[in-house]
Amino acid sequence: MVDSHTAFIGSIPEHYDQYLGPLIFEEYALDLARRVSVPAGGTVLETAAGTGIATRQLRNVLPQDVKIVVTDLNEAMLEHAKRKFNTHHNLEFRIADATNLSLPSAFFDAVVCQFSLMFFPDKQSALKEVVRVLKPEGAFVFNIWDSYEHNHLIRTVNETLIRLFPENPPPFFDVPYGYYQIDEVKRLLGQAGFGDIEITVLPRDSLCETARQVALGYILGTPVCSQIAERAGIEVEKVVDIVEGVISDTYGQSSIKAKMQAIVFKAYRSS
């Protein structure tokens, strides 16, 4: 993986969880959890779990006798996730690379991945690993972001960064919001060994109390803050202030509401 796009280090996990969680992730995490269906006493794998936003919804929705194995390659994000749960929650946390899982074959009833496929450097390897660890006819439930066109807050933030750094804009957001071609994802799923695929385009409203919270989330809650720090001319804190101002001018200072849109897949391993 590209370091500058996956370096969720320092205070980034806290800002990510506090601001981006309620802003864009929690509602889609609940949607994913509700799509997971496993037998009593089953086992679910979550890959690239981040700070455990989807993990929380999975644990709330699934029966307590369903074990959830929670993995992420980023230790800082996984440690943040672990602090949200107690030992009685029937969870196991592991540092693991989604493209090379050290887990048994045909073991899991379902695999879940929230907004992370876009970051995998070898998507085909990651999908083949999901097929390998799934039981026959088990389901892979995951989502990806649609384009900037359908995600208005991040489009505004990214356009602001391009204006601030016209010669060398921070590229981070082009990764999560640049992989939205449904036919390409379907092609990779088929090549990996999936059969039936259910696809849902899911528009929702992104809600936030203040423009400041939006700016803190997108700038300090992602590796874009490190990419900004690498560029001369404008301090990260000043960029937060500028983004806050643009969000305020565009959407108002408080009670922020803007369209967001994800694409949700439920792909079944061929028997």
GUBA-148650 format. One line per 2 residues: number of its first residue (from 0); for each residue x negated, y negated, z negated of C-alpha. Coordinates in steps of 0.2 Angstrom, whole numbers, plus 2048, in hexadecimal, padded with zeros to 3 digits. Layout:
residues N
NUM = X,Y,Z ~ ... $
//
This chain:
residues 271
0 = 800,800,800 ~ 7FA,7EE,803 $
2 = 7F4,7E7,7F2 ~ 7FB,7D6,7F4 $
4 = 80C,7DD,7F7 ~ 80D,7E9,7E9 $
6 = 803,7E0,7DB ~ 811,7DE,7CF $
8 = 805,7DA,7C1 ~ 803,7CE,7B2 $
10 = 813,7C5,7AE ~ 81B,7CA,7BF $
12 = 825,7D9,7B8 ~ 82D,7CE,7AA $
14 = 833,7C0,7B7 ~ 838,7CD,7C3 $
16 = 843,7D6,7B6 ~ 84A,7C7,7AE $
18 = 84E,7BC,7BD ~ 84F,7C7,7CD $
20 = 858,7D6,7C4 ~ 868,7CD,7C1 $
22 = 866,7C2,7D1 ~ 864,7CF,7DE $
24 = 861,7E1,7D7 ~ 86D,7E6,7CA $
26 = 87D,7E7,7D4 ~ 875,7F1,7E1 $
28 = 86D,7FC,7D4 ~ 87E,800,7CD $
30 = 884,804,7DF ~ 876,810,7E2 $
32 = 879,819,7D1 ~ 88C,81B,7D5 $
34 = 887,824,7E6 ~ 87D,831,7DD $
36 = 886,842,7DA ~ 87D,850,7D1 $
38 = 883,85F,7C8 ~ 884,861,7B5 $
40 = 872,862,7AE ~ 86B,85D,7BE $
42 = 85B,853,7C2 ~ 858,843,7CB $
44 = 848,83B,7D1 ~ 846,828,7D2 $
46 = 837,822,7DD ~ 830,811,7DC $
48 = 83A,80D,7CD ~ 832,7FC,7C9 $
50 = 838,7F4,7B9 ~ 846,801,7B7 $
52 = 855,7F7,7BD ~ 85C,805,7C7 $
54 = 857,811,7B9 ~ 862,808,7AD $
56 = 871,80A,7B9 ~ 86D,81C,7BC $
58 = 86C,820,7AA ~ 87D,817,7A6 $
60 = 886,81F,7B4 ~ 880,831,7B5 $
62 = 884,83E,7A7 ~ 877,83F,799 $
64 = 873,851,79D ~ 86C,84B,7AE $
66 = 859,849,7AC ~ 852,83A,7B5 $
68 = 83F,83A,7BA ~ 83A,828,7BD $
70 = 82A,824,7C7 ~ 821,816,7CE $
72 = 80F,813,7D4 ~ 80D,802,7CA $
74 = 809,806,7B8 ~ 80E,7F4,7B2 $
76 = 820,7F5,7BA ~ 822,807,7B3 $
78 = 81D,802,7A1 ~ 829,7F4,7A2 $
80 = 837,800,7A7 ~ 832,80C,799 $
82 = 835,7FF,78C ~ 847,7FE,790 $
84 = 84B,810,78B ~ 849,81C,77C $
86 = 844,82E,77B ~ 856,834,77A $
88 = 85A,82D,78B ~ 855,83D,794 $
90 = 848,834,79F ~ 837,838,7A4 $
92 = 82B,82B,7AB ~ 81D,82F,7B6 $
94 = 810,824,7C0 ~ 812,82B,7D2 $
96 = 80F,826,7E4 ~ 81F,829,7EE $
98 = 815,82E,7FD ~ 80C,83C,7F4 $
100 = 817,842,7E5 ~ 80F,84F,7D9 $
102 = 820,857,7D6 ~ 827,868,7D9 $
104 = 830,86C,7EA ~ 843,86E,7EB $
106 = 845,869,7D9 ~ 850,859,7D9 $
108 = 863,858,7DC ~ 861,846,7E2 $
110 = 853,839,7E5 ~ 857,826,7E3 $
112 = 84C,817,7E9 ~ 851,805,7E7 $
114 = 84A,7F8,7F4 ~ 839,800,7F5 $
116 = 838,80A,806 ~ 833,7FA,80E $
118 = 823,7FA,804 ~ 81D,80B,807 $
120 = 80E,80B,813 ~ 812,81C,81A $
122 = 825,81D,81A ~ 826,82E,823 $
124 = 81B,836,816 ~ 826,82F,808 $
126 = 836,835,810 ~ 82E,847,813 $
128 = 829,847,800 ~ 83C,843,7FC $
130 = 841,852,807 ~ 834,85D,7FF $
132 = 83A,85A,7ED ~ 84C,85A,7F1 $
134 = 857,86A,7EF ~ 85F,86F,7FF $
136 = 86D,863,804 ~ 868,857,7F6 $
138 = 86A,845,7F9 ~ 85E,836,7FB $
140 = 866,826,7F5 ~ 85D,816,7F9 $
142 = 85F,804,7FF ~ 856,7F7,809 $
144 = 858,7E5,80B ~ 860,7DE,81B $
146 = 858,7D0,824 ~ 855,7BE,81E $
148 = 864,7B9,829 ~ 86F,7C3,81C $
150 = 866,7BE,80C ~ 868,7AC,80A $
152 = 85E,7A8,7FA ~ 84E,7B1,7FF $
154 = 850,7A9,811 ~ 850,798,809 $
156 = 841,79C,7FE ~ 837,7A4,80C $
158 = 83A,795,817 ~ 834,789,809 $
160 = 824,793,808 ~ 821,792,81B $
162 = 823,77F,81A ~ 817,77E,80B $
164 = 80A,789,813 ~ 80D,787,826 $
166 = 7FC,78D,82B ~ 7FC,79D,820 $
168 = 80D,7A0,817 ~ 80D,7AD,80A $
170 = 813,7BD,812 ~ 81A,7C7,804 $
172 = 82D,7C5,807 ~ 82B,7CB,81A $
174 = 828,7DD,813 ~ 838,7DF,809 $
176 = 843,7D5,815 ~ 83B,7DB,825 $
178 = 83F,7ED,825 ~ 852,7EE,829 $
180 = 853,7F7,83A ~ 860,804,837 $
182 = 85C,80F,846 ~ 84A,80F,841 $
184 = 84E,815,82F ~ 85A,823,837 $
186 = 84C,829,842 ~ 840,82B,834 $
188 = 84D,834,829 ~ 850,840,837 $
190 = 83E,843,83A ~ 83B,846,828 $
192 = 848,854,827 ~ 859,84B,822 $
194 = 869,850,82A ~ 879,846,826 $
196 = 876,834,822 ~ 883,828,81B $
198 = 87F,815,81E ~ 888,806,816 $
200 = 884,7F4,819 ~ 888,7EC,808 $
202 = 88A,7D9,807 ~ 88B,7D1,7F6 $
204 = 88A,7C0,7ED ~ 879,7BC,7E5 $
206 = 87E,7B2,7D5 ~ 873,7A8,7C9 $
208 = 875,79B,7BC ~ 868,78F,7C1 $
210 = 85D,78B,7D0 ~ 84E,78C,7C4 $
212 = 851,79E,7C1 ~ 852,7A2,7D3 $
214 = 841,799,7D6 ~ 839,7A2,7C7 $
216 = 83F,7B3,7CD ~ 83A,7B2,7DF $
218 = 829,7A9,7DC ~ 823,7B0,7CB $
220 = 82C,7C0,7CC ~ 824,7C6,7DC $
222 = 812,7C8,7E2 ~ 815,7B8,7ED $
224 = 80F,7AF,7DD ~ 7FD,7B7,7E0 $
226 = 7FE,7B3,7F2 ~ 802,7A1,7EF $
228 = 7F4,7A0,7E2 ~ 7E7,7A6,7F0 $
230 = 7EC,797,7FB ~ 7E5,786,7F7 $
232 = 7EF,777,7F6 ~ 7FE,77A,7EB $
234 = 7FF,782,7D9 ~ 80B,790,7D6 $
236 = 814,786,7C9 ~ 817,778,7D5 $
238 = 81E,784,7E2 ~ 82A,78A,7D5 $
240 = 830,778,7D3 ~ 831,775,7E6 $
242 = 83B,785,7E8 ~ 847,780,7DA $
244 = 84A,770,7E2 ~ 84E,777,7F3 $
246 = 859,784,7EB ~ 862,777,7E2 $
248 = 864,76C,7F1 ~ 86B,77A,7FB $
250 = 876,784,7EF ~ 878,778,7E0 $
252 = 86E,777,7CF ~ 879,784,7C6 $
254 = 885,792,7CA ~ 87B,797,7D9 $
256 = 885,7A2,7E5 ~ 87E,7A9,7F6 $
258 = 880,7B8,801 ~ 874,7C7,800 $
260 = 875,7D7,809 ~ 86E,7E8,808 $
262 = 86F,7F8,812 ~ 872,808,808 $
264 = 86E,819,80E ~ 873,82A,808 $
266 = 86A,838,811 ~ 86C,84A,80E $
268 = 85E,857,810 ~ 861,864,81D $
270 = 864,875,816 $
//
